[in-house]
Amino acid sequence: MINPIIQSILDNDLYLFTMQWATIKIFPELKVRYKFITRSEIEFPKKFDIELRKQVQYMSELALKETDYLFLKKIKYLPETYVNFLKVFKYNPCQIKIKQIGGHLDITLEGTLSTCMMWEVPLLSIISELYFIMTEQQVDLHNLLNKDMAKAKFLKDNGVNFVDMGQRRRYSFENHDRIVHIFSNYQPNFVGTSNVFLAKKYDLKPIGTCAHLWFMIHAALYGYTLANEIALDNWIKVYGGDLGIALSDTYTSNVFYKSFNLKFVKLFDGVRQDSGDTIEFADKTITHYKSLGIDPLTKTIIFSDNLNPEKAVNIKKYCENKINCSFGIGTNFTNDVGVIPLNMVIKISEVLINGEWFPAVKLSDDPGKSTGDPKEVEYCKYKLKITN
């Protein structure tokens, strides 16, 4: 018997809590569909779907503990109204449909956005850990201590500010917990973790703002040309000057910067890069700030695309004296144990508008990261005049 993998409602990325509150405020009744997407061939073992359903069912029993409540109340941008809502929030397994044919796994989600969205990261981390359990890829984590300490020391010695963003493809919760515990000794360069449970456990800063989902929803509702601008405006309406890092690549960063005008540049502390060429993105961002009369050294880029410590150090050196930077490192922290991590995501696929389902797509600066109906992806490119 496999024990519950997710054992706390806080074992989730902060950005899902921040987006949940924003969604409750702006789109409380909006209904959506999600799809599980693998970016490489994954052969799931027999009866994986059965075990996954059990894990999903376990999550319906999770509830906010009093200590969780008190921790969340200390996060200044999460209002008490929302924290009280989380006291009664429950995961609903009926929102998830799981099918397995041979080694292929098909997962869809459907429900109200404000509740359905909370499955994304914990469900991915369940799939990842369950896969390594059922394929018997067991690792002695104690043998990795020196390797992981060396990563943290290397980053700190090179003056790199780094954040753990590794839940979704982690090897296991145990390894994630172990990594964050190790890194907690390398503050202040270890800025914090995106995982709220581990932030609470180790008295760290929980890190996160919003994800591609926020922009994809706005595109489905208001069209691709207005998506970035309205999404940024709505984020400001909910959070004011807090959580001021703007995700730049949902419909390519070139399109994003057309909307990232002087108002937004002044209201947001910086941007997050999650696809494409990092150096090219840094140059583009610096040029954009300068074109609006803003000193790039007053702003920050958060790099978060497929990073490891060596890449982070090289990017940091390039950005030195040009723009501030910090780094969100995921899989290389939480699943660098000798197995092949699963390359997978769960993305919103459709939005219900006036009784009709409309497709939701994402492009990014890397064509390999595009998601959604292929015809709608091409239509999106046409509307935004993207030729690549």
N, C-alpha and C positions, 0 to 999 in steps of 0.2 A: 504493500500500500504506500502511495506517495502522499506525504503530508502537504497541507496547503502551502503554496509557494508565496503568495501574498498574504501577509498576516496583519497588516495595518492599513487603514484607509489613507494614511499619510505616505505609504510606500508608492509614491507617484511623483512625477515631475511638477515643480511649482507652476510652470506655465499653464498646466491644465486647470489648476485652481484659479489663477488670475483670469484665464479666458472664460472659465465657467461663470465667474461673477460678472464679467463684462457681457457675456451672453444672456445671463438672467436679466441684466439691466436693459439691453438693447433688443435682443431677439428671444424673449421668454418662451414663445410657442413654436418656434421654427423647428421643423422636422427634417431629418437628414438620413442619408445612407452612407455607410463606410464599406471599404473593401480591403481585404488583406492582400498585399502585393509582395511577391518575392522577386528580387532583382537578379537572382542567380538560381540555378537548378538546385532544389532541395528535395531529397527523398525522405519523406517522413516515415517512421517505422509503423508497423501494423498496430492498430488499435490506439494510435496517437489521438484520434478524435475523441475516443471514449474517455481517455485520461484528461484531455483538455476540457471536456464538458464538466468533469468532476471539479476541476480547478475553478472554472467559471462559477459553478454552483457554490463553492466555498466562499467566493467573494461576496455573495449576497448576505452573508452573515457578518460582514465587517461593519463596525460602527465606531464613531468618533469617541475616544476615551476622554476623560476629564483633563488629563495631562496634555492630550492633543489640542483640546479646546483652548487651554491656557497658553500653549505655545503659539497657536494661530492668532490669538488675540493680541500678541505682542508685535505682530507684523502690521506696521502702521497703515499700509494701503489696503488691507483687507478689512472692510467694515464689520462691525459686530453683527449687523443684519445677516451678512453672508456666513460668518462663522456659526451663527445660530442655525442657519439653514443646513450647514454640514452636520449638525447634531442629528438631524432627521433624514439625511441623505442615505439612500441605499442603492447598491448596484443591482440592476435588474437583469438577470440572465436571459429573460425572454427577448431581450434586444439582440441577442447573438444567435446566428445560425451557423453551425459547423458541419461540413461534409468532408469525407475523405474517400477518394477513389484511388486505389493503389497507394502510391507514395505522394499523391497530390493532395494538398489541403486547401479547401475552399472555405473562407470565412466572410460573412457579411454581417453588418450591424445596421439596425434601423431603430430610430426613436427620436425623441425630442433632443435637440442639439445639446442643451444644458446638462442632460444626464448621460446621453450616449457618448459624448466626447471623453468622459472620464475613463473609459475602457482602454483607450489607445495604448498608452505606455505600459500599464500593468499587464495587459493582455500580451503585448510583445515580449515582455520579460518572462512571463509564464511560458510562452511558446519556446523561447530560447533555453531556459533552464530545463524544461520538460524534455526537450529534444536531446540534450546532453545526458540526461538521466536515462532515457529510454534507449539511446544508442550506446549506452555504457561507456561513455567517454569521461571517465573519472580522473581527476587530477589531484595530486597532493599539493594543496595550496601553501603548506608551510615551506615548501621548497622554493617558493616565489618571493619570499620576503626580501632578500637582498636585491633582486631585480627591481622590485617595485620601489624600494627605498632609493635605489640609484636613480630612478626616473624623477622622483620628487626632488632629490638633491640636485640633480642636473638642471632642472627647471629653476629652482631657487637660486643656485649659483650663477645662473645666467640672467637673473632678474626678471624672469617671466612670471606674470600673474596668470594663474590657471584655475579652472573650475572643473569639477567632476560633472560630466553630462552623460553618464554611461549606463543608465538603467535599462533602456529598451533592448539592448543586445548583450546584456551582461551574461557571464557564464553562470552565475548563481547569485542569489541574495547574499549568501555567506561570503563570497568573494568580493562583492560590492561593499559590504559592510567592512570587510578587512582592509580594502584599499582606502576607503574614506578615513578609517581609523589611523592608518599609516600617514596619510597626507595631512591629517589634522595637526601633526607635529611639525609641519613645514609652513606654518603661517608666518608672516602675512601674505607670502606669495601664493599660498593656497587660499584662494578667496572664499571658497564655499562649494556647495553641491546643489545640483538641481533637484535632488531627492529630498523631499520634505521630512520624511521619517529620519533619515540619517543626519540631516541638519539639526533636527531636534535632539537626537541621541548624543551628538558630539558638540552641541552648542555652537554650530556653524551658521553662517548666513545662507538662507535658501536663495537660490539664484534662478531667475527666469522672467520672461515677459510674455510674449505671444509667439505663436507658430504660424505656419503657412495657412492653417485652417482659417484663421481670422480674415485673411485676405481672400481666400477662396470663397468664403461665404458672401463677402461683399461683391465679388465678381459675379456670382450667380444671381444676386439680387439686383445689382445696379449696373452691371455690364463691365467689361474688361477695362475700358478706358477710364472709368471713374473709380475702379476698385481700390487702388492704393490710396487715393486722396480721402475717400469716405472712410476707409478702414482706419487710417491714421487719425482722422477727425473724431471718430467714435471712440477710439482708444483714449484720446485726450479728454473726451467728455466723461469717461469713467474714472480715469486715474490722474487727470491733471498733469502735474510735472513728475509724478512717480513712474517707475518702470519705463524709463525713457530710452530704450534701445529698440530701434525699428528694424524689423526683418526686411531685407532688401530684394530678395530674389524670387518671389512667388511667380512673377511674370517677367523675369529677367531684371537685372539691376539697371540696365539702360533705360527701360521703361519706368522703373521705380524713381530714378533721379529726375525724370521729367515732372513728377508730382511732388518730389521732396523739396518744396520751395522754401523761401526764407522763413516763413512762419514755422514750418515743421522743423527746419534746421535749428531754429532758436529754442523750440520746445523739447526737442529730443536730444539726449546726451550723446547719441551716436547711433551706429548701425551694426547689424550682425551679418556676417558673410557666411553662407552655408552651401555655396556651390561655385564652380568655375575656378579660374586662375586667381590665386590669392594676391600675387604681386600686381597683376592687372587691376584687380578690384581695389587695392590700396591706392594705386595711382589715380584711378577714376574717382574715388571718394575724396581724396585730397584736392584734386582739381575742382570737384563740385563745390566743396566748402570755400575754396579760394574765389571761385567765380561769384559767390554770394557775399564776399567780403568777410568771411568767417575764418578765424585762425584755426587750422586743423588741430593744433596742439591743445585746443580747448575741447576737443571731441575725441571719441573712442571708437575703434572698430573691435567688435568681438568676433574672432575667427572661430568657426566651429565645424569645418568640413573635413572629415576624415583625417584628423590630426594625430601626430605622435610628438613626443618631446623634441626630436631633432627638427621637424618641420616648424614647430612653434618657435624655436630659438632662431632659425633662419629668417622667419617672417618678422620676428621682433627686431632683429638687427637691421632689416631693410626699413622698417618703419621708424627707427630711432631718429629723434629730432624732426620728424615729419608729422606724425600723428600718434596718439596714444593707442595702445592695443592690449587686449587680454584674450585668453584662449579657453574655449570650452572643449575639453577632450573627452571622448566617449568610449568607444569600443577598445581603444588601445589601453585604457585604464582598467576597464572592468571585464575584458575578455581577451587578454593577452596571456593565455595560460597554456598554449600549445595545441588548441583545437582550432578549427576553422569557424569563425563567427558566422551566424546566419545573416545574410544581407536581405533585410525585409523591412517593410513599413506597413502601417495601416493609415489609409488616407480617405478623406471624405470623397464620395463619388457622385452623389446627387443631393439636390435640395428641393423640398416640396414647396412650390409657389402657386398659390391659387388653385390647389387641387391637382397640379401637374408636376411631375418630377423633371427637374432640369439638371443637366450634367454640371459637375464641378471639376475643374482641371487645374493642374499646376504645371508651369513650364520650367523655371529655374535657369541658372546660367550653364547648366550641364544637361544637354539633351537626354542623357541617360537617366536623369532624375525626373523627367516629365511623367505625370500620372493623369489618368482619366481617359475618357473615350477618345480614340485617335482622331475621329472626325471633328470632335469639339476642340481638340488640341490644335488642329490645323485652322479651324475657324478663329480661335483665339489669336494665333499668330497673324492671321489675315487682318483682324481688327486692330491689332497693335503694331502692324507693319514690321513684323519680325521675319527676316528672310532666311535665317540659318535653321 
